[in-house]
Amino acid sequence: MRAVGIAVASILFAHPALAIDCATANSAAEKAICSDPEARSADEALGKAYIQLRNSLSANAAAVLRRSQTEWIQSRDAVCGAPTAIKPLSECLALQSRERQRFLDGRPRAGDVADRLFRRLFIARPAKNGSADLSISAIEFVGGGDWQSRLNGAIDAAVKRATATAEAAKENPGRHDNYEVGLEIDLPYASSRLVSVHVTSESYIGQAHPDSGSYNINFDRTLNRQLRFDDLLAEASAKPIFEFCRSEVAKQKRERSDDADHWKDDVELTEVSENSKDLKSWSFDATAAVVDYGSYGFGGYGQCMCSCTIPYSMLRPLVKKDFPLP
């Protein structure tokens, strides 16, 4: 159990105690947190934010929060344990914990906005009468402005689609006890102009393999509208970005190839270009933009699962001057 990290040790047992017994630390993450006062402080602050939010929720919503937090811990440990992660390990863990705390508090994980921008919404509906198990972790922007209303409308539409997908499971014959529909909506970045909402969904209602995907809502608060790719880059300026991403995708495909010795670079620049021209595939954080090509890009379902991380040092000289780049 300790392998999932210290911050959820009390969570998994629904225990309110915040004290950490570092004498029993076992996993690499636990030992790194206990060895670094800053990491330990960030972990304790995260635990307090979690408990405060949990105590404000219904039992149904708290169960979804618990699932979300457990999955986040697993993701955090994997990210910080990767060869390319921030070193030392304790620094990466502290950063991840601070970002998660901001999120549980209703603030973006990164950006120059310190105010509480949203409240957390949790919906859990167990499979019943043929419907799929439904788990939704979403956000709702607070405030009476038009930009909040527009974003909340888009989020509400995503929640309704997930709910309808869970209900659609009734149309499929056979056992439904393993049918699941999940939706997670968060706010990785927000500034006084740019709000970048990330939506991740996954469903299995009897098809050959689970359907999973993600998209982003990149919204300009000043223009009061969702941004498009042509707001970001002109055609001539985009070419170096497409070439860079082509090389990144080819590298990822090679690293994941079962036969690297006979691997062939078949990633076409035109395909990268077409798959990069929808700003819904772009997410923005404090240091870089990421283009996610999804489950079906470059070779069919699950063949690549590739993405392209573009540092702002590369993107900033090429982007249109009015785009609210972080």
N, C-alpha and C positions, 0 to 999 in steps of 0.2 A: 504494500500500500504506500510505503514511503516513496516509491519510485515516481509517484505523480506529484511530489513536491510538498513543501511544508505548508504553503498557504491554504491548501485544501484538507490538511489533516483534520482540522476541526470541522470543516465543511462536511466531509463524508460521514462523520459521526454525529452531525448536527450538534456539536458541542461548542458553547460560546467562548471557551477559554482561548486566549490569544497567546499564552506563553509557549515558547518553543524550547523543547528539551534537546539542546544541541548535543548532549551526551549520547543520545541515541541516533544521531544523524547517520544515514546509511548510504543514500544515493549520492551521485556526483552533484546534483542540484542542491540537495540538503547541505552537504559539506561546504559547497561554495557560498551558500547564503550564510551559514553559521560562521564562516571565516572572514566575512566582510561586513562591518557594521552598517555600511550604506545599503547593501543588499538586504540585510536582515530588517532594517528599518522600513525599506520599501515593501517587503513581504508582510510585515506586521500591519502597515497602513492599508495594504490591499485586503488583508483579512478583515480589518475593521469596516472598510467600505462594503465588502461583501455581506457581512453580518447585518449592517445597517439597512442595506437594500433588501436582504432576505426577510428581515423582520417587518418590513413594510408591505410584503406581498401576501396574497392568499396562498394556501397550501399548494394549490394547483400550479400557480405561477412560480412559487419557490422551487418546485420540482424541476421546472424547465431551466431556471437559473442554475440549479445545482448541476444539471447535465451540461449546460453551456460552460460553466466554470471548470468542470472536470476536463472537457474537451480542450478548453483553452490551456490548461496546465500541461496537457500532453503535447499540444502544439508548441508551447513555449519551450519546453525541454528539448523538443526536436530541433527547433530553430536555433536555440543557443548552443546545442551540441553539434551543429553542423560545422564542417571545416572552415566555411567562409564566415562564420558568425563573429560578432564582436568578442575580442579577447581582453582581459580574462573572462572566464565563464561568469563570475559573480557580477561583472559590469553589465553583461548582456541580460542576466536575470533581473537585475535591479531596473534596467530600462524597460523591460517587458512588463514588470510588475507596476511601475509607475504609469505606463500607458493604459494598462487594464484598470487601474484604480480610477483614472480620469474617465474612462468609459463607463464604469459602474456608477460614477458620480453624475453622469449625464453630460459630460464634456467630451470633445473630440480627443482621440488618442494623441494627435499632434496638431500643431497650428498655433496661431497667435491669439486665439480666442480663449479666455479663461472662464467666461461665463458659462453657466449651465444652459445648454441649448436644447436638451431633449429629456424626456422621461423614457424609462425602459418599459416595454410591453412584452408579456410572456403569455403564451396560449398553449395549453396541452389538452388534447382530446384523445383518449385511448381508443383503439380500434373497437368499433361497435356496430352491429347490424350490417356488417360487410364493408364498412368504411375503413380506411387505413389509419394507423396511428399517426397523429398530427402533433408536431412540435414546432412552435414558432417563437423566436426571440427577435424582437423588432424594436424600433424606436419611434417616438412621436415628438416632433419638434414643438417646443413651447413658445408662446408669444402669439400675438394677433396679427402679425404682418402677412402680406400677400405671399412672400417667398416661403414662409413656414406652411401656409395653406397649400401651396402648389406641391411642395415636397411631401407633405402629409397625404395629399391625394395620390401621388405616385406610390407611396409606401402602402397605403390602404389597398390599392389595386393589386399589389404583389401579395398581400395577405389574403385577399379574396381568391386569387388564382390558386394559392397553395391549399386553401380550404376546399375549393372546388375540386382540385386534383385528389385530395383525400376522399371526398365523397364519390368521385368517379370510380374508385376501386370497386364499388358495389356492382359495376357493370361487368366485372371480370369474374368468370366462374372459378371454382376451386377454393382452396384454403386461403384465408386472408390474415392469418395471425402473424405473418412476417411482412405484411405490407406497411410501409412507412413513408411519410412525407415530412420533410424538414425545411425550414426557412430561417435564415439568420440575416438580419439587417443591422449594420453598424455604421459608425462615422469615423473613418480613419483620419480625416483631416478637415479642418475648417479654419478659415481666416475671415477677415472683414468683408471679403468678396467671394472667395471660392468655398463651396461646400461640396465635399466629395463623399457620397454615400455608397457603401458597398453592399451588394445583395448576393447571397449565396443560397442555392436551393439544391435539394436532392430528393428524389422520389423513387420508390419501387412499388409498383402496383401490378406486378405480374409479367412485365416485359422481360426480354432476354437479359438485360443488365440494368442496373440503376441508372436513371437519368440524373445527371448532375451538371451544374453550370453556375456561372456568376456573371454579373454585369454591374456597372457603376452609373450613378446619376451624378454628373458633374454640373453643378448649378452656380450661376453667377448671381449673387444677391443684388448687385447694383443694376444689372440688366434685367433682373427678375425673370430669367429663363434658363432652360437647360442648354448647356454648351454643346457645340458640334465640332467635328474634327476640323472643318475649315475655319473655325475660330482660333484653332491652335497653330496650324501650320499651312503655309502656302505650298502648292505642288512642288515647286523647285526646292524649297527648304526641306521638304519631307524626305527627299531622296536619300540623303546621308543617314537619316534615321532608319529608313527601310533597309538600307544596306547593312547597317550595324545590327539590326534585329535579325536579318537573314543569317548573319554569321553566328549570332547567339543561338538561334533555333537549330542551326546545323550542328553546333557544338553540343547542344543538349541531346539531340537525336543520336549523335555518335556515342556519347557517354552512356546512353541507355540501350544501345544496340546489343543484341545477343552475340553478334559476330563482328566485333570492331575491326578485325583484320580484313574483312571483305565488305566493310561498310562503304556505301556510296552516297555522296552528297547530292541528294535529289531535291533540296529545298530551293524552290524557284523564287526569285525576287518579286515576280508579279503576284504570287500567292501571298507572300508576306505583306506586300503593299495592300492588296485587297482586304486581308484580314486585319489590317491595322487602321483602316480608315473609318472605323466606327468608334467614336469617343466613349461609347459604353464599355468598350474593352479596356479603357485606360483608367487606372487609379493613380491618385497623387498622394504622396505623403510628404514628410518634412525634407527628405533628401533626394528623392528620385520619383520618376514616373514608371509605372509597370504596365505593360501590355500583356494581357492574359489571352492566349489563343484558344483556350477551352479544350474540351475532351475530344473534339472531332478534327482539330486542325492538323494538317501535315501528316496524313496517313490513316485517317479513320479513327474510330473510337478507341481511346486509350493508347494510341500508338506513339504519341509525342507528349501530350500534356505540357506543352512548352509555354514559356513566357519570355518577355524581354524587359530587363530592368535598364532604364535609361537615366543616367545621372544628370542632374540639372546643369552641371558644368558643360555637358554636351548639348542639352536641349535649349538652354537659355539663349545662346546666340542665334538660334534658328527660329524660335517661336515668335509669333506676331506680338507686337509691342503691347497691344491692349489685352492680351490673354492674362488672367490673374494667376500666373504661375507662382507657386510658393517661393 
